[in-house]
Amino acid sequence: MLLKKVQTVRWFYLLSVLFLVTSCGVSKSLHDVPDVSAYSADIPEREKISDSTFTLGNSHLTKNKQGLWELYVAGNPLEIGLKTGRLTQELFKKQEAAFLSKVDELVPSKTRQYFLRKLLAWYNRKMYLNIPEEFKAEIYGLSRYASDDYDHLASNYLRILYLHGAHDIGHAFQDLALVGCTSFAAWGEKSEDGSLIIGRNFDFYAGDDFAKDKIIAFVNPTEGHKFMSVTWAGMIGVVSGMNEHGLTVTINAGKSKIPLVAKTPVSILTREILQYASTIEEAIAIAKKRQVFVSESIFVGSAKDKKAITIEVSPKNFGVYDVPNSNQLICANHFQSEAYADDENNNKHIVESHSQYRYERMQELLSQHQKITPQIAVDILRNKKGLNGKDIGYGNEKALNQLLAHHGIVFKPEQRLVWVSSSPYQLGEFVAYDLNEVFHNPTKKSLSNAQLNIEKDNFQFTQAYRDYEAYRILRREVLSSISDDEHVEPPTLSELQNLNPDYWEAYYIVGTYYYEKGYFTAALNAFEKAKTKEITTVPDKERVDGYIKKIKRKLEL
């Protein structure tokens, strides 16, 4: 049961990639190739300065000492796509391989693959109609540098186009929030200098390889505003970003029902907001004109408005959460506006998931500080404990820092400053960027402002961290053995628990192993130990209770 749940939650995103791209062959959008004749695109050859530095005219890509790739591109949509693809082509192919390499491993049945891609073709049939032409032109340029290894699935353009909806499809089809992102903002009397400050964790996990090559992209388009975003090769959508006017966007997944048709991917909507809005009012107007197919909170901060709000979008509803006479805003993975007050799906999610718990933990941490600074914001994002400072185990989704984040980020919109975390997770140095400097002098050797960097977290040098990393490896091995009905030695099971002693899941895994083997007394001990820990969700608690009841009945026979 646990192995099935883990594979579903962690890897359904990757499975959805297969079904999205292979559905293209039967989708009406097969014939949708954007007309790029209006765009000039005389792209020079890429010059390789070193293995970590490439230039292409006035555009460039370099890897900084913290391991983050810094990309600067300028031009019309087609030029931006072509330049980005040419500069990042090795990263692009590596990223796509990381997505698609899991497909045969997770769905070896060709019959099941066929059935699911036919199903997805139906959902996917109108997505292309809901993506602005300029972004399709950019994706078209980018796709020229996609790997040819997967052209049997779909043409490069269609494959990359539909990859932008993989998050939404995977999220919606499982009726799960595949990410546990948390965001907060403080301004006025709550921040050190009175100006707006925003922090967020992007807790999206699609495998270790997926998070290795983060790109900090700085884009100077011919139309709209200059902006930066934290992204990865092959992705033009935005999950975290800020534009030259100090407008910021981040996304937090909500509870979604299965859609009848795929429409605008949320990351494309947030890209449009970032490129064309400079105020909250403009951001709301853009969000209202697009139709999405999943539920998402778009956390918007504005230098001009000197505050933050959340735009809450779903296929059949729309809300804006703005707290008047307040100097802070918190967002987890549930909706807060009046528009969703009677939404049964959202209310159930608040009760059963870990979203409300993390919301309350953010409230607790913010209340401990009179004035929020960038350092304090980073400390909050890195916090690994539960409510009241309780030890809840490393990797627990009730923690703000679940030790799986793709990135953490802090914005000071009025100063155009942003700090982006480096690996591992949010524990590495937070690298500072000044958008005023970057866009004034984009050709300088390093785009970061090293004097403003925030130091790495010393936790990564502790025995507790080493134990957690060992736990992650051993956990995968044990789950694989359970899946293959292989024997696991008792000392190995004890080690799994000892490596992460405060985490309920370790005891649950041991309990399921013993239960399947018929060692009911040992299984009962493990499940009862799990009950003493902070279990993540109501369904998880119900599963533990269910095992305990079944075992007690068996032992009474």
N, C-alpha and C positions, 0 to 999 in steps of 0.2 A: 504493500500500500504506500509506504513512504517513498520507495524508489519510484513508483509510478507518479506520485505527486511531484517529487523533485524534478524528474525529467520533464514533466508537463510544464511546470512553472518556469524552469530555467531555460528550456530549450524549445518551447513552442514558438518562440520568436524565430528561431532558425528554421524550423519546419515550415512556418508560414512563408518564409522566403522561397522555398522550393515551390510551394503551391501557387504563390503569386506569379513567379516568373514562368512556370510551366503552363499556367493558365492563359498566358498571353497568346499561345498558339491557336486557341479557339475563341478568343475574345474579339468583339467587334473593333476594339482599339488596335488590333493588329495592323490596321491600315492607317493609323494615326502617326504620321511622321511630320514633325513641325516644319513649317515653311521658314527657312532661315535666310532666304534670298535678300531680305532687307538689311541684313547685317554684314558689314565688311569684317573680314577675319584673316588678315595677313599676319600669321603667327611665326615669329622667328624660331630658329632651332634652339633647343635647350642646351645650355652650357653646364657641364658638370665640373664644379670647382673641387669638390671632394665627395666622399660617400655620404656626407651629411649637408651639403650645400649645392644648390642648383639655381641658376639664373635663366631668365627668359625675357630679354628686353628689360623693361622696368619692373617686371614681376619676379618673384624669387621664393625659394623654399629653403629653410635651414633648420637644423636640429640644434636646440640650445643645450647647455650643459646639464639641465634638469631632465632632459629626455623628451621635451615637448617640441613638436615640429611647428615652426612659425611660417605661415604662408601669407604672401601679399600678392593680390591680383587686381588688375584694373581693366575696364573696357566695357563693351556692350555685352548682352547676355551670351551670345555665341563665343565671343572672345574670352569671357571669364570661364566658360565651360572648357574650351580648348586649352587655355593656359593652365587651368587647374589640373586638367587631365594629364597634360604633358609634364608638368612639374611633379605631380604625385604618382606617376604611372606605376612605379614599383610598389608603393604603399597601397594604391588602388587595387592592384591584382592580389596583393597579400590579404587585404581586407575582405575582398570578395571570396577568396578561398577559405578564409576563416568562417564565413557565413555558410558557404555551401558544402564544405567538407563533412559536415555533420549529417547531411541528408540521408545517405545510404546507411549510415550507422544507426540512425534513429528510426528510419522507416525502410527497412530492407524489403518489405513486401511491395512488389511492382503493382500488384492489384490494388493495394490500399493507396499507393501513390496516385494511380490513375483515377480512382474514385474521388480522392480529395482535391486533385487539381481541377477535375470537372466541376466540383462543388464551388471551388474558389473562382472559377471562370464566371460563374453566375454573379457572385458578389462583386467581382472586379470589373464588370463590363462597362461601367460608366465613369471610372475614376479619371480617365484621361480628359473627360469633358469638364472636370472641376479643378484642373490645374492651369494657372495662367500661362499664356503662350510664351511669355518671356522666360519663365522657369523651365518650360519644356525645351526651349531653344538652348538654354544653358545645360540641361541634362543631355541633350543631343550632342553638344560639343564635348562634354565630359565623357560620354559613352564611347567616343572615338578611341579612347585609351583603355577601355575595359578589356578584360582578358578574353581571348578567343576560345578558351577552354570550355566555356559554357554556352557557346552559341547553338548547341543542340537543344538547349532549353528554350531559348528565345533570342531574338536579335539583341545586340548589345544595348540599343536605345531602349527598347521596351523592357528589357530586364532591369536596367538601372532605374527607369521610370517607376516601375512597380516596387522596387526595393524601398522606395521612399514611403510606401504604405505598409511595409511589413510590420512595423511596430503597432500600427493601428489594427491591422488584421489579427495579429497574434493576440493582442490585448483583448479585442472584442470577441473573437471566436471562443476563447476559453472563459469569457466572463470573469477575467481576472485582471487586477492591476499588476502587471509584470514588474513594475518599479514601485519603490516605496519612497519617493522623493519627498523632501521637506524643504520649505522655503520660509524666510521671514524677512521683514523689513522694519527699520526704525528711523524716525526722523524727529525734528523739533527737539523737545526736551529729552528725548530718549537717546539721541546720538551725541557723540562727543562734541561736535562743532555745530550741531543743529541741522546739518545737511542729511539727506537721505542716504541710508546704507542698507544693502541687501545681501543676504547670504542664502545659498542653496546647495543641496547635495543632489546630484543626478545619480540615483541609486539604480541604474539599469545594468543588469549583468547578462551578457551573452557569451560568456567564456573568457578565460584569461587572455587569449590571443586577441580578442576583439578590442580590449582596452589598452593594448601595448603602445599603439602609435596614434596618440591624440594629436590633433591639429588645431592650432590657434589661428583661425583664418581672419585676415583683414581684407575686406572687399571694398573696392572703389568703383561702383557701377556708373555708367553714363546717365542712368535715370534713377532718381531717388537718392537716399542718404547713404553715406559711407557707414560701414558697420563692422563689428568683429563678432565671431562666434566660436564656441568650442565644438569641434566636429571630428569627423574621421573621413578618410579617403572614400570618395564615391557618394558623399552626402552633401547636398546643397541646402537641405532644410536646416532649421535652427531649433536646438533644444535649450541653449543658453547663449544669450548675446546682448550686446549694447551697440547703439548707433551713435553717430557723431553729435546728436542733439541730447544725448544722455537718456534716451529711452531704452529700457531693458525689457527683455522677455525671457521667461523660463517656463517649462511645462511640467505639470504634475498630473499623472494619470488618475482618472476616476473610475468608478464602477460602470461597466458598459454591458449593454445587451447585444446579442448578435444582430448586426445590421442587415437590411435587405439589399443594400447596394453600397459599394465603396464610393466615397466622394472625395472631398479634399483632405489629404493627410494633414494632421495637425502641424507637423514640422514645416510644411509648405505654407500654411496659414501664418505661423509665427515668423517665417522668413519674410512674408509680405508685410506684416506689421512692422518688423524691424527696418525694412528698406523704405517704407513709405509713410510711417507715422512718426510724429515728433511729440505728440501729446497723448494723454489718456483718451481724450475724446476721439481723436483720430484712430487710435488703436481699436476702440470699441466699434467704430463705424466699419472698419475693415473686417473685423471678426463677424459682424452681423451679416455681411453680404456673402459670406462663404458658408457652404453646407459641409459639415464634418460628419463622420460616421462612427465616432467613438466619443466617450465622455472625457473631458480634459479641463483642468484649471490652467489658464494662462495667467501667470503672475507678471504683472506689468508695473514697472517702476518708471517714474518720469522726473527728470531734472526740472522741467518747466513747471510741472504741477507740484513738485516737492513732496511727493507721497507715492504710495503704491496701492494698487487695487488688484483684484482677480477677476478675470473674465471667465465665466463658467459655461462651456459649450458642450452640447450633446446633440444627437440627431434631431430631437424633437423639442428642445428647450434651450433657453439662453438666459443667463443671469449675470449680473455684475455685483460683486461684493465689495462694498466701500464702507469703511467704518468711520462715520463722522466724529469729529472731536476726539480723535485718537491719534497716538503717535507711534503706533506699531501695527503690523499686520502679520498673521501667521497662516500658513497654508500647508496641509498635508495631502491626503489623497481622498478627501471627501468635499462635497460642495457645501457652501455656507450661506448663499444668497437666498432671499425670500422666494425666488423662482423655483427652488428645489426643496422648499420646506416640507412639502407633502409627497416628495418623491420616495416611494417605497424602496426602490433599489438603493438609493443613496442612504436612506435611514438604516436599512439593514446593514449596509457596509460600515457605517459608523459603529454599530453595535458589535459586529462580528469580526472586523479586521483589526489591524494594528494602527490604523490611521489616527483614530482619536487619541490613542495612547501617546503617539509621537507628538501630536498637537499639544497635549497637556505637558509633555516633557519640554517642548520648546517654550511654552508659557513659563514653566518653572525656571528654566535657565535664563530667560530674558529678565525675569523678575529679580534675579540675583545680581543684576548689574544696573546701576542707575543710568550709565551712559555707555552706549555700544560703540566700540572702535573696530577697525578692521581686524586687529589681533583677537579681540573678544569674539567677533563674528566667526573667525576661523576656529577658535577654541570650541565654540558651540557646535560647529559642523563636525568637529573631530570627537565629540563626546560619545563614549561607548557605553554609558551606564543607563539604567532605567530610572523611573520616577523615584524621587528622594535619594538619588545616588545609589540605587540598588544594583548589585552585580547580577546581571541577567545573562551572562555568557557572551562570548565574542561571536559575532555573526547573527545575533538575534535581530529580527526585523523590527522589534520595538525600540531599538536604539536609533538615535539620529545617525550615528556612524555605524553602519552595518558591516564595515570592512569588505565591501564589494563595489563601492561607487566607481562609476566611470570617471567622474570628476566632482570636485567641490569648487565653488566659485563665489567671490565676493565683489560687489559693485559699489562704487561711490559715484553715482550718475552725474551729480552737479560738478564734480571735478574731472569727469570722464576717466576715472581710474577703475581698473579691474584687476583682481588677483585670481589666478587659476592654479589649482593644485597640480602637483606632479606625483608620480607613482612613488610608493605603492598607495593605492586608494587615495584618501585625502591626507596621508601622513607625510608625503614629501613636501618640499619647499613650495609655498604659494608664490608664483612668479607674477610680478606686477607689470602692468602695461598702462601707459598713458595715451589714450586715443588721440589727444591733441598732438603729442609728439610723433606718434606713429604716422598719422596721415599728413603731418607737415613735412616729415623727413622719412619716407618709407624705405629708402635705400640704405639706411645705416646698417651696420654689420649685425647688431642685435636690436630687436624691436622692443625688448623688455627694459624696465627701469630697475636695475639691480639694487639700487639704494633703498627701494621701497619693498623689496621682497620680505616675506614673512617666513621665519625659520621652520625647518622640518620638525615633525613631532618625534620626540625621543622615544616614544612607545615602540617605534619600529626597531629599536636596538635592544629591547628587553627580552627576557626569557618567555614572558607571556605571549609576545608576538610570535616568537619562533614556535612556541607550542601551538598557537592558532594555525599557523601555516602548515605545520605537521598534521594538525587535525583535519584540515581541508583535504590533504592528500590521502590520509588514512580513511577518511569518510568515504571518498570516492571508491577506494579499494574495497571497503567493506560492503557498500551498497552494490557494487558490481558482483561481489561474491554472493550476496543474497539473491540478486537477480538471476544468477547462473546456478543457484541451488548448490553452491560450494560450501565446504566446511570452513569455519573460521575458528581459530584457536581462542580459548578463553582469555589468555593474556593479551591478545590483540584487542578484544572487546573492552577489557579493562583499561588498556592504554587509550582507547578512543575516549572513554569517559574522563580519564585523568588529564588528558590534553586540554579539555574545555569543560572543567567540572561544574560550572554554573549554568551551562546551556542545556535546556530540557531535551533538545533534539538528540544529543549524544546517548541519553538513557533510552529514548524512544527507539532509536536504531537498534540498540542492544536488545531491547524488549521484543521488537518485531522478529529479530533473528531467532531468539530463544523460543518464541511462540511458534514460528514456522517449523522449528525442529522438534516441538513437542516437549520442551523443557519448561513446563508451565510455572513452577515455583520460581525459577530464575527469571522468567519473563515478568511475573508479577512483581518481584522485587524491583526490577528495572523500571516498570511503568509507574509504580508507586513513588519511586525516586523522582521520575520525571514530573509527577504531580506537585512536588515540593518546589519546583523551579518556575520561572516566569514563562509560561507557555504563550506562544505568539498570538494565536487567534482562537476564537470560539470553536470553529470546526476542528482545530488541532486538539483542543481540550476534550471535545466530544469523542474524537478518535481514541485518545488515551483512556477515557472513561469506558469506552466501549470494549477495549481490550481487557481492562480490569474486570468488568462484569462477566465477560465470556470466560476468562480464566477461572474466576471464582466458581462459576457454575461447573466448569470441568473438574475442578479440584473437589467439589462437593459430591460428585458422582461416585 
